[in-house]
Amino acid sequence: MSSTEKKNPKGRRIGLIIVNTGNGKGKTTAALGTAFRAVGVGFKVKMIQFIKGSWDYGELHSAEKLGFEIVPMGEGFTWETRDRERDIAVAWKTWESCRDAIEKDEHDLLIFDEINNAIAYGYLDIGVVIEALRKKPGAMHIILTGRDAHPDLIDLADLVTEMREIKHPFHRGIYAQRGIEY
């Protein structure tokens, strides 16, 4: 059954594939807001992060207090990589954790933070990701965040939101700030 053919009989949960993309700020923030809501109704939630690593940032502390898991696996890769092969290896290791989380079916909501970037940079094969998403358990929700979502991922998704940058403090020399971006 394609995502456009999904039916939602009253009281039955249908797992969605949700994509938060675009150049504007708020993709991860929106996913965390959904996690906040999901935990509030008793969902088991897990976020796996492709770019953020083991450094200290706000959502780790909030998640711990709220009772959901964030697994930072990244090393901060960007389009300005210093070691492309290492970035690819880290992205694939992170993807293996995502795929395992889908297959284990222990969570109601999974968030794959910045996976769109890893695909756009050519670090992950979109076909492998799509194949795993097509096999997800029927009631499981999955959110995929990051810029430049692949067109095949957009086609597969049930909900796609594009955050559009209108104005950003970075353009005035104001860098990411604790409590706002991390």
C-alpha positions as a printed Julia matrix, in Angstrom:
182×3 Matrix{Float64}:
   0.0    0.0    0.0
   1.52   3.36  -0.98
   1.55   6.24   1.45
  -1.23   7.91  -0.56
  -3.42   4.83  -0.06
  -3.11   4.71   3.73
  -6.39   4.71   5.59
  -6.87   5.66   9.21
  -9.83   3.88  10.75
 -10.97   5.68  13.86
  -8.7    4.86  16.78
  -6.03   3.07  14.72
  -2.54   4.55  14.45
  -0.95   4.71  11.01
   2.78   5.38  11.15
   3.91   8.34   9.1
   7.13   9.22   7.35
   7.75  12.91   7.99
  10.42  15.04   6.33
  11.56  18.4    7.73
  13.78  20.07   5.15
  14.78  23.45   3.71
  17.4   26.11   4.34
  15.55  27.75   7.21
  16.18  27.08  10.88
  13.82  24.81  12.78
  14.0   21.33  11.25
  15.45  19.62  14.32
  13.51  21.94  16.61
  10.23  20.86  14.96
  11.22  17.19  15.32
  12.0   17.75  19.0
   8.62  19.43  19.43
   6.97  16.35  17.99
   9.07  14.18  20.33
   7.9   16.33  23.26
   4.28  15.78  22.22
   4.78  12.05  21.59
   6.38  11.44  25.0
   3.41  13.26  26.53
   1.01  10.63  25.19
   3.21   7.72  26.22
   5.16   7.05  23.03
   8.64   5.6   23.24
  10.91   7.99  21.29
  14.48   7.81  20.02
  16.51  10.35  18.06
  19.69   9.36  16.24
  21.88  12.27  15.16
  24.09  12.2   12.06
  26.06  15.43  12.59
  26.05  16.25  16.29
  28.58  14.35  18.35
  29.16  13.79  22.03
  29.61  17.43  23.02
  27.24  19.13  25.48
  24.05  20.7   24.16
  20.55  21.48  25.39
  18.39  18.8   23.83
  20.44  16.04  25.48
  19.53  17.39  28.92
  15.87  17.94  28.04
  15.5   14.46  26.55
  16.97  12.9   29.67
  14.49  14.8   31.86
  11.56  13.86  29.62
  12.55  10.22  29.29
  13.49   9.78  25.66
  16.76   8.83  24.1
  19.04  10.93  21.9
  22.01   9.13  20.39
  24.58  11.59  18.98
  26.79   9.68  16.53
  28.2   12.39  14.32
  31.53  14.14  14.18
  30.28  17.45  12.84
  30.72  16.72   9.12
  29.67  19.37   6.62
  30.09  20.09   2.94
  33.58  21.4    3.87
  34.88  17.99   4.92
  38.48  17.37   5.87
  38.22  13.59   5.49
  35.43  12.48   3.17
  36.11   8.76   3.62
  35.86   9.08   7.4
  32.64  11.1    7.09
  31.17   8.42   4.84
  32.13   5.7    7.34
  30.57   7.64  10.23
  27.38   8.25   8.22
  27.08   4.54   7.37
  27.68   3.54  11.0
  24.95   5.99  12.03
  22.64   4.63   9.33
  23.21   1.09  10.62
  21.89   2.28  14.01
  18.86   3.81  12.29
  18.13   0.65  10.33
  18.54  -1.48  13.46
  16.1    0.77  15.33
  13.53   0.31  12.57
  13.98  -3.46  12.53
  13.89  -3.86  16.33
  10.52  -2.04  16.44
  10.98  -0.87  20.05
   9.93   2.77  19.48
   6.77   4.54  18.42
   8.69   7.5   16.99
  12.18   7.52  15.51
  13.94  10.72  14.47
  16.91  10.57  12.11
  18.39  14.02  12.6
  20.32  15.49   9.64
  20.02  12.3    7.57
  18.96  14.42   4.59
  22.36  16.13   4.68
  24.18  12.79   4.72
  22.22  11.68   1.65
  22.69  15.02  -0.15
  26.47  14.93   0.42
  26.58  11.47  -1.14
  27.55   9.79   2.14
  24.51   7.45   2.11
  22.73   5.65  -0.73
  19.14   6.91  -1.04
  18.01   3.5   -2.33
  19.14   1.75   0.86
  17.34   4.32   3.01
  14.12   4.14   0.97
  14.14   0.33   1.12
  14.37   0.35   4.93
  11.67   3.02   5.26
   9.31   0.99   3.07
   9.75  -1.97   5.46
   9.11  -0.01   8.67
   6.45  -1.34  11.05
   3.0   -0.03  10.18
   2.41   2.0   13.36
   5.94   3.46  13.6
   6.43   7.15  12.87
   9.78   8.28  11.45
  10.97  11.88  11.1
  13.91  12.68   8.81
  15.5   16.11   9.13
  18.09  18.14   7.25
  18.53  20.34   4.23
  18.17  19.19   0.65
  15.84  16.23   1.12
  16.18  13.82  -1.81
  13.21  13.9   -4.27
  12.64  10.14  -3.77
  12.38  10.68  -0.02
   9.91  13.51  -0.57
   7.83  11.25  -2.83
   7.77   8.48  -0.2
   6.94  10.76   2.74
   3.45  11.31   4.1
   4.25  14.8    5.37
   6.93  17.17   4.1
   7.59  20.59   5.57
  10.12  22.98   4.1
  11.6   25.56   6.44
  12.4   28.63   4.39
  15.02  31.11   5.51
  13.83  34.69   5.38
  16.36  36.21   7.76
  19.13  34.64   9.85
  21.48  36.17  12.47
  24.47  34.33  10.93
  24.39  36.84   8.06
  25.08  39.57  10.63
  28.0   37.65  12.13
  26.01  36.1   14.99
  26.97  32.44  15.34
  24.99  29.53  16.8
  24.07  30.14  20.45
  23.52  27.75  23.33
  19.83  27.36  24.1
  18.78  28.44  20.6
  20.69  26.26  18.12
  22.11  23.71  20.54
